């Protein structure tokens, strides 16, 4: 099982593709570290926001979650370099993912954060200087930054950092319902070239990332989701108010950690009802939080694609579970 934990909806960035910053949570309403003590053991936990480093007690959340999770990664815009590095010194086994929405001009425009790229890069370099192993940055693709995709990947590759990709989505979490990619083919072509570059590396992990990115091409072009979504069963999302939800795309409550233990919530009628909604969800989102666990569960689907790609040297047509009933 995996956990996504948003500890605040406050944010110092003013992103064009996300309006969470316009709907901040109030500090007095936000969950406390002790609210997470009933969580089960998980393979992976992602601490996110909003901007999680606006919480002065973020170390206390790490303290609770490191007893629950085999691996913890914090998603941040990297603006508060000193705070990030201070936490990394105390918890060197943490992972960090910095959001960079392009090269400096595009990043700072899309994030509405003056010198945001500089702050993010300084944070990345500081983490590397500390010897942190699990470091990476990622981009959320739109028409504005598609041309920066390959250069950002090359930067990540040259620096030895992980590189993550996403595309603009619309849902309650982002408070956005008007994100749209106008030039779908241009964005798709850049993603396909990224997939080719990943396949040429010697890292099997990158080969599977190539499959994820071709799946992102399918999403950008409006295709059907390639793998079953089992959020609310294999993964859960905790919002800043302590509400357990299946994911950050469906605004459906299973219960509150401020009122009940996780075990009570997880086995409740409300949780069963939410899982039924997930089964009938037609959103077709393609975000790493839901796709990564599905890739592990249905590994044969991406593995067969990777094998064919490596044998032919080309990008095979991508097929999903609904087109591979035997899986």
C-alpha positions in Angstrom: 0.0 0.0 0.0 1.1 3.6 -0.6 0.1 6.9 1.0 -0.2 10.5 -0.3 -0.3 13.0 2.5 -1.0 16.7 1.8 -0.1 18.5 5.0 -1.3 22.0 3.9 -3.1 23.7 1.0 -1.1 26.9 1.7 1.3 27.7 -1.0 3.8 30.5 -1.8 3.6 29.9 -5.6 0.8 31.2 -7.8 0.8 28.5 -10.5 -1.2 29.1 -13.7 -2.2 25.4 -13.8 -3.2 25.1 -10.2 -5.4 27.4 -8.0 -4.7 25.7 -4.7 -2.9 28.9 -3.5 -6.2 30.8 -3.9 -7.9 28.3 -1.5 -5.4 27.9 1.4 -6.2 25.8 4.4 -6.1 27.6 7.7 -3.4 26.5 10.1 -5.8 25.9 12.9 -7.8 23.5 10.7 -4.9 21.5 9.4 -4.1 18.0 10.6 -1.4 17.4 13.2 1.4 14.8 13.1 -0.3 12.8 15.8 -3.4 12.4 13.5 -1.3 10.1 11.4 -0.3 7.7 14.1 -3.0 5.2 13.3 -1.8 4.9 9.6 -0.8 1.3 8.6 2.7 0.3 7.3 3.1 1.4 3.7 5.8 0.8 1.1 5.8 4.5 0.1 4.6 7.8 1.5 4.6 11.1 -0.4 4.4 14.3 1.7 2.9 17.1 -0.4 0.8 20.2 -0.3 0.3 23.0 -1.2 3.9 23.8 -0.2 4.7 21.4 2.6 7.7 23.5 3.8 5.2 26.2 5.0 4.5 23.8 7.9 7.0 24.6 10.6 6.3 21.1 12.1 7.2 19.2 8.9 9.9 17.3 10.8 7.2 15.9 13.2 5.3 14.5 10.2 8.5 12.9 9.0 9.1 11.5 12.5 5.7 9.8 12.5 5.8 8.6 8.9 9.3 7.1 9.0 7.9 4.6 11.4 5.2 3.7 8.9 6.8 3.9 5.5 9.7 2.1 3.8 10.4 5.2 1.7 9.3 8.8 2.1 9.5 11.5 -0.6 8.6 15.1 -0.1 7.2 17.1 -3.1 8.1 20.8 -3.0 8.8 23.8 -5.2 12.2 24.1 -3.5 11.8 27.8 -2.8 12.7 27.5 0.9 16.2 26.1 0.4 17.4 26.5 4.0 14.3 24.7 5.4 14.7 21.8 2.9 18.4 21.4 3.7 17.9 21.5 7.4 15.4 18.7 7.2 17.7 16.7 4.9 20.5 17.0 7.4 18.3 15.5 10.2 16.8 12.8 7.9 19.3 11.9 5.2 17.2 9.0 3.9 14.4 11.2 2.8 13.7 11.7 -0.9 13.0 15.0 -2.5 11.2 16.0 -5.7 11.4 19.6 -6.8 8.9 21.1 -9.2 10.5 22.9 -12.1 8.1 23.8 -14.9 10.7 24.5 -17.5 13.8 26.6 -17.9 13.9 29.8 -15.9 11.6 32.0 -18.0 8.9 29.4 -18.3 9.2 28.1 -14.8 8.9 31.5 -13.1 6.0 32.6 -15.4 4.0 29.4 -14.9 4.7 29.3 -11.1 4.2 33.0 -10.6 7.2 32.8 -8.3 10.1 35.3 -8.9 13.4 33.5 -9.2 11.7 30.3 -8.5 13.9 28.3 -10.8 17.0 29.7 -9.1 15.7 28.7 -5.7 14.8 25.2 -6.9 18.2 24.7 -8.5 20.0 25.8 -5.4 18.0 23.4 -3.4 18.8 20.5 -5.7 22.5 21.3 -5.6 22.4 21.7 -1.8 20.8 18.3 -1.4 23.4 16.7 -3.6 26.2 18.4 -1.6 24.7 16.8 1.5 24.9 13.4 -0.1 21.1 12.8 -0.3 20.6 9.9 -2.7 16.9 10.2 -3.6 16.7 13.5 -5.5 14.8 14.5 -8.5 12.7 17.2 -10.2 9.7 17.1 -12.5 7.7 19.1 -14.9 3.9 19.5 -15.5 3.5 19.8 -19.2 1.4 22.4 -21.0 1.6 24.3 -24.3 3.8 26.9 -22.6 6.6 24.6 -21.5 6.6 21.7 -23.9 9.7 23.0 -25.7 11.7 22.9 -22.4 11.0 19.2 -21.7 14.0 17.6 -23.4 16.4 20.2 -22.1 15.2 19.6 -18.5 15.6 15.9 -19.0 19.2 16.4 -20.2 19.9 18.6 -17.2 18.5 16.0 -14.9 20.5 13.2 -16.6 23.8 15.2 -16.5 23.3 16.0 -12.8 22.3 12.4 -11.9 18.8 13.3 -10.8 15.6 11.5 -11.3 13.2 13.2 -13.8 9.4 13.1 -13.5 6.7 14.1 -15.9 3.1 15.0 -15.7 0.6 17.0 -17.7 -2.0 19.5 -16.7 -5.1 18.0 -15.1 -8.5 19.4 -13.9 -10.0 18.4 -10.5 -10.9 19.7 -7.0 -7.4 19.3 -5.7 -6.1 21.9 -8.2 -9.2 24.0 -8.1 -8.9 24.0 -11.9 -11.4 22.9 -14.5 -10.2 24.8 -17.5 -6.7 23.5 -18.0 -6.4 22.4 -21.7 -3.5 21.6 -24.0 -4.3 23.3 -27.4 -1.4 21.8 -29.5 -1.7 18.2 -28.4 0.5 16.8 -31.1 3.4 19.2 -30.3 3.3 18.1 -26.6 2.9 14.5 -27.6 5.9 14.6 -30.0 8.1 16.0 -27.3 7.0 13.2 -24.9 7.7 10.6 -27.5 11.2 11.9 -28.1 11.7 11.8 -24.3 10.6 8.1 -24.3 13.1 7.3 -27.1 15.9 8.9 -25.0 14.9 7.0 -21.9 14.9 3.7 -23.9 18.5 4.3 -25.1 19.8 4.5 -21.5 21.2 1.5 -19.7 18.7 1.8 -16.8 15.7 -0.6 -16.8 13.9 2.0 -14.6 14.1 4.5 -17.4 12.7 2.0 -19.9 9.6 1.7 -17.8 9.5 5.5 -17.5 9.4 5.5 -21.3 6.2 3.4 -21.1 4.8 5.9 -18.6 5.6 8.8 -20.9 4.0 7.1 -23.9 1.0 6.6 -21.6 1.1 10.3 -21.0 1.0 10.8 -24.7 -2.1 8.7 -24.8 -3.6 10.9 -22.0 -2.7 14.1 -23.8 -4.4 12.8 -27.0 -7.6 12.0 -25.0 -7.1 8.2 -24.9 -8.6 5.8 -22.4 -6.6 5.1 -19.3 -4.2 2.2 -19.9 -4.3 0.5 -16.5 -7.0 0.0 -14.0 -7.2 2.7 -11.3 -7.3 1.1 -7.8 -6.9 4.2 -5.8 -8.7 3.8 -2.5 -7.5 0.2 -2.4 -3.8 0.2 -3.1 -3.2 3.9 -2.4 -5.0 6.4 -0.2 -4.8 10.2 0.0 -5.0 12.2 3.3 -5.9 15.9 2.8 -4.7 18.7 5.1 -7.9 18.4 7.2 -7.3 14.7 8.0 -9.9 13.4 5.6 -9.0 10.0 4.0 -9.8 10.0 0.3 -9.0 7.6 -2.5 -6.8 10.1 -4.3 -6.3 13.8 -5.0 -8.6 13.6 -8.1 -11.8 12.4 -6.5 -13.4 14.5 -3.8 -14.9 11.6 -1.8 -14.5 11.1 1.9 -13.9 7.7 3.6 -13.7 9.3 7.0 -11.6 11.6 9.1 -8.5 10.7 11.0 -9.4 13.3 13.6 -12.5 11.3 14.5 -11.6 7.6 13.8 -8.6 5.4 13.4 -7.4 4.5 10.0 -8.4 0.9 10.4 -12.0 1.9 11.3 -12.1 4.2 8.2 -10.5 1.7 5.8 -13.1 -1.0 6.6 -16.1 1.2 6.8 -19.2 1.3 4.6 -18.2 4.8 3.5 -14.8 3.4 2.2 -16.6 0.6 0.3 -18.9 3.2 -1.3 -16.0 5.3 -2.4 -14.2 2.3 -3.9 -17.3 1.6 -5.9 -17.1 5.1 -7.2 -13.5 4.6 -8.2 -14.4 1.5 -10.2 -16.9 3.6 -12.3 -14.7 6.7 -12.5 -14.2 7.8 -16.1 -11.7 10.7 -15.5 -8.9 8.8 -17.3 -6.2 10.7 -15.3 -2.6 9.7 -15.8 -0.6 10.9 -12.7 2.3 9.0 -11.3 0.7 8.6 -7.9 -2.0 6.3 -9.3 0.0 4.9 -12.3 3.1 3.8 -10.5 1.4 1.2 -8.2 -0.7 0.0 -11.1 2.4 -0.5 -13.2 3.9 -2.7 -10.4 0.6 -4.7 -10.0 0.2 -5.2 -13.8 3.9 -5.2 -14.6 3.4 -7.6 -17.6 1.7 -4.8 -19.6 4.6 -2.3 -19.5 7.2 -5.1 -19.5 6.0 -6.5 -22.8 6.0 -3.0 -24.4 9.5 -2.4 -23.1 10.7 -5.7 -24.5 9.3 -5.0 -27.9 10.7 -1.5 -27.9 14.2 -2.7 -27.0 14.1 -5.4 -29.7 12.8 -3.2 -32.5 14.4 0.1 -31.5 11.1 1.9 -32.1 8.1 3.0 -30.0 5.5 0.2 -30.3 1.9 1.0 -30.2 0.9 1.2 -26.6 -2.0 -1.0 -25.3 -3.7 -1.1 -22.0 -5.5 -3.7 -19.9 -8.7 -3.2 -21.8 -6.9 -4.2 -25.0 -5.0 -7.1 -23.3 -7.6 -9.0 -21.5 -5.2 -11.9 -20.7 -2.6 -9.6 -19.1 
